[in-house]
């Protein structure tokens, strides 16, 4: 009879130990889950901060690039205006010099005509004056009607070609800067995705390792306890202790 009581007490003790082990294991699993959830929360907050910081850096970089582009455009515009002003001054100077040279040539031709008329006696002075006026008129007409418009057309075409080349270069520079910004954004997004994937992989490995480390080393105890519970006549863990 005493052996039966002792066996019942041992059975109840094993049952209590199994219950305690289950409770400890459940608490450990809950703790691991809470820790995993806390790590995920911390990782999410860190990711959000990193995304905010990356967005701020991108905004600052875009603003800086916009300022640099604006300053560059203003500098190019100032240089272009200065070059255009210098070109207009040169054109006006060339036109004045050509007009003065043409006037000197006409004066010289008039003087030659006057001298020739004086050498030819019997020629009426009015005819000489009319001839001089005709020569002057023909010279001025050829200069202002043919030569000067052609020069102005060539200079206008050269100026238009120069402005078109500058516009094309400016558009190419803007396109290149936009492509660089887009490539940098894409590289940052890919790097962030790779980092998050690696972090999730490490977290999963750590959680699995923690679960393996926290698992009970003697699964046979649970199986043995189950078999013993099948043989027990009652589910009261203190049933054997009451008889002591």
C-alpha positions as CSV (number, residue, x, y, z in Angstrom):
1,X,0.0,0.0,0.0
2,X,2.8,2.3,0.8
3,X,4.5,1.6,-2.6
4,X,1.2,2.5,-4.3
5,X,1.1,5.8,-2.5
6,X,4.7,6.5,-3.3
7,X,4.1,5.7,-7.0
8,X,1.0,8.0,-7.0
9,X,3.0,10.8,-5.5
10,X,5.8,10.4,-8.0
11,X,3.3,10.4,-10.8
12,X,1.7,13.6,-9.5
13,X,5.1,15.2,-9.1
14,X,6.0,14.3,-12.7
15,X,2.8,15.7,-13.8
16,X,3.4,18.9,-11.9
17,X,6.9,19.1,-13.4
18,X,5.5,18.6,-16.9
19,X,2.9,21.3,-16.3
20,X,5.7,23.6,-15.0
21,X,7.9,22.8,-18.0
22,X,5.0,23.6,-20.3
23,X,4.3,26.9,-18.5
24,X,8.0,27.9,-18.6
25,X,8.2,26.9,-22.3
26,X,5.1,28.9,-23.1
27,X,6.4,31.9,-21.2
28,X,9.8,31.6,-23.0
29,X,8.0,31.5,-26.4
30,X,5.9,34.5,-25.5
31,X,9.1,36.3,-24.4
32,X,10.8,35.4,-27.7
33,X,7.8,36.6,-29.6
34,X,7.7,39.9,-27.7
35,X,11.4,40.4,-28.3
36,X,11.0,39.6,-32.0
37,X,8.1,42.1,-32.2
38,X,10.2,44.7,-30.4
39,X,13.1,44.1,-32.8
40,X,10.7,44.5,-35.7
41,X,9.3,47.7,-34.2
42,X,12.8,49.1,-33.7
43,X,13.8,48.0,-37.2
44,X,10.7,49.7,-38.7
45,X,11.4,52.9,-36.8
46,X,15.0,52.8,-37.9
47,X,13.9,52.2,-41.5
48,X,11.4,55.1,-41.3
49,X,14.2,57.4,-39.9
50,X,16.5,56.3,-42.7
51,X,13.9,56.9,-45.3
52,X,13.2,60.3,-43.9
53,X,16.9,61.1,-43.8
54,X,17.4,59.8,-47.3
55,X,14.4,62.0,-48.5
56,X,15.8,65.0,-46.7
57,X,19.2,64.4,-48.3
58,X,17.6,64.0,-51.7
59,X,15.6,67.2,-51.3
60,X,18.8,69.1,-50.2
61,X,20.7,67.7,-53.1
62,X,17.9,68.5,-55.6
63,X,17.7,72.0,-54.2
64,X,21.5,72.4,-54.4
65,X,21.5,71.1,-58.0
66,X,18.7,73.5,-58.9
67,X,20.6,76.4,-57.4
68,X,23.7,75.4,-59.2
69,X,21.8,75.0,-62.4
70,X,20.2,78.4,-62.0
71,X,23.5,80.0,-61.2
72,X,25.1,78.3,-64.3
73,X,22.2,79.4,-66.5
74,X,22.5,83.0,-65.2
75,X,26.3,82.9,-65.8
76,X,25.7,81.6,-69.3
77,X,23.1,84.2,-70.0
78,X,25.4,86.9,-68.7
79,X,28.2,85.6,-70.9
80,X,25.9,85.4,-73.9
81,X,24.6,88.9,-73.4
82,X,28.1,90.2,-73.1
83,X,29.2,88.4,-76.2
84,X,26.2,89.6,-78.1
85,X,26.9,93.2,-76.9
86,X,30.5,92.9,-78.0
87,X,29.4,91.4,-81.3
88,X,27.0,94.4,-81.9
89,X,29.8,96.8,-81.0
90,X,32.1,95.1,-83.5
91,X,29.5,95.0,-86.2
92,X,28.7,98.7,-85.7
93,X,32.4,99.5,-85.7
94,X,33.0,97.5,-88.9
95,X,30.0,99.2,-90.5
96,X,31.3,102.6,-89.6
97,X,34.8,101.8,-90.8
98,X,33.4,100.4,-94.1
99,X,31.2,103.4,-94.5
100,X,34.1,105.8,-93.9
101,X,36.3,103.8,-96.3
102,X,33.6,103.9,-98.9
103,X,33.1,107.7,-98.3
104,X,36.9,108.3,-98.7
105,X,36.9,106.2,-101.9
106,X,34.0,108.3,-103.3
107,X,35.8,111.6,-102.3
108,X,38.9,110.4,-104.0
109,X,37.0,109.4,-107.1
110,X,35.2,112.8,-107.1
111,X,38.6,114.6,-106.8
112,X,39.9,112.6,-109.7
113,X,36.9,113.4,-111.7
114,X,37.3,117.1,-110.9
115,X,40.9,117.1,-111.9
116,X,40.2,115.3,-115.1
117,X,37.4,117.7,-115.9
118,X,39.7,120.7,-115.3
119,X,42.2,119.1,-117.7
120,X,39.6,118.8,-120.3
121,X,38.8,122.3,-121.4
122,X,35.5,123.1,-122.9
123,X,33.6,120.7,-120.7
124,X,30.7,122.3,-118.9
125,X,31.1,122.4,-115.0
126,X,27.5,121.3,-114.6
127,X,28.2,118.1,-116.4
128,X,31.1,117.4,-114.1
129,X,29.0,118.0,-111.1
130,X,26.3,115.7,-112.4
131,X,28.8,113.0,-113.1
132,X,30.2,113.3,-109.6
133,X,26.7,113.1,-108.1
134,X,26.0,110.0,-110.3
135,X,29.2,108.3,-109.2
136,X,28.4,109.0,-105.5
137,X,24.9,107.8,-105.9
138,X,25.9,104.6,-107.6
139,X,28.5,103.9,-104.9
140,X,26.2,104.6,-102.0
141,X,23.4,102.5,-103.6
142,X,25.7,99.5,-104.1
143,X,26.9,99.8,-100.5
144,X,23.6,100.3,-98.7
145,X,21.5,98.3,-101.1
146,X,23.7,95.2,-101.7
147,X,26.8,95.0,-99.6
148,X,25.5,96.1,-96.2
149,X,22.3,93.9,-96.2
150,X,24.4,90.8,-97.2
151,X,26.8,91.5,-94.4
152,X,24.0,91.9,-91.9
153,X,22.3,88.7,-93.1
154,X,25.5,86.7,-92.6
155,X,26.1,88.2,-89.2
156,X,22.5,87.5,-88.1
157,X,22.7,83.9,-89.3
158,X,26.0,83.4,-87.4
159,X,24.4,84.9,-84.3
160,X,21.3,82.6,-84.6
161,X,23.5,79.6,-85.1
162,X,25.5,80.5,-82.0
163,X,22.4,80.9,-79.9
164,X,21.0,77.6,-81.1
165,X,24.2,75.8,-80.3
166,X,24.2,77.3,-76.8
167,X,20.5,76.3,-76.3
168,X,21.2,72.7,-77.4
169,X,24.2,72.5,-75.0
170,X,22.2,73.8,-72.2
171,X,19.4,71.3,-72.8
172,X,21.9,68.4,-73.0
173,X,23.4,69.5,-69.7
174,X,20.0,69.6,-68.0
175,X,19.1,66.2,-69.4
176,X,22.4,64.8,-68.1
177,X,21.8,66.3,-64.6
178,X,18.3,64.8,-64.5
179,X,19.6,61.4,-65.5
180,X,22.2,61.5,-62.8
181,X,19.6,62.4,-60.2
182,X,17.3,59.5,-61.3
183,X,20.2,57.0,-61.4
184,X,21.2,58.0,-57.8
185,X,17.6,57.6,-56.6
186,X,17.3,54.2,-58.2
187,X,20.7,53.1,-56.7
188,X,19.6,54.3,-53.2
189,X,16.3,52.4,-53.4
190,X,18.0,49.2,-54.5
191,X,20.6,49.5,-51.7
192,X,17.8,50.1,-49.1
193,X,15.8,47.1,-50.4
194,X,18.9,44.9,-50.2
195,X,19.6,46.1,-46.6
196,X,16.1,45.4,-45.5
197,X,16.1,41.9,-47.0
198,X,19.4,41.2,-45.2
199,X,18.1,42.5,-41.9
200,X,14.9,40.4,-42.2
201,X,17.0,37.4,-42.9
202,X,19.2,38.0,-39.9
203,X,16.2,38.6,-37.6
204,X,14.6,35.3,-38.8
205,X,17.8,33.4,-38.2
206,X,18.2,34.9,-34.7
207,X,14.6,34.1,-33.8
208,X,15.0,30.5,-35.0
209,X,18.2,30.1,-33.1
210,X,16.6,31.5,-30.0
211,X,13.7,29.1,-30.3
212,X,16.0,26.2,-30.7
213,X,18.0,27.2,-27.7
214,X,14.9,27.7,-25.6
215,X,13.3,24.3,-26.6
216,X,13.4,21.6,-23.7
217,X,16.2,19.2,-24.1
218,X,14.1,16.1,-23.1
219,X,11.1,15.7,-25.3
220,X,10.8,12.2,-24.0
221,X,9.7,13.6,-20.7
222,X,6.6,15.0,-22.3
223,X,5.8,11.7,-24.1
224,X,6.4,9.8,-20.9
225,X,4.2,12.2,-19.0
226,X,1.5,11.7,-21.6
227,X,1.6,8.0,-21.2
228,X,1.5,8.3,-17.4
229,X,-1.5,10.6,-17.6
230,X,-3.2,8.0,-19.7
231,X,-2.7,5.5,-16.9
232,X,-3.9,7.9,-14.1
233,X,-7.3,7.5,-12.7
234,X,-7.7,11.2,-12.0
235,X,-6.6,14.6,-13.4
236,X,-6.0,16.1,-10.0
237,X,-2.3,16.8,-9.7
238,X,-2.6,16.6,-5.9
239,X,-4.6,13.5,-5.7
240,X,-1.7,11.4,-4.4
241,X,-0.7,14.0,-1.9
242,X,-4.0,14.0,-0.2
243,X,-3.6,10.4,0.9
244,X,-0.3,11.1,2.7
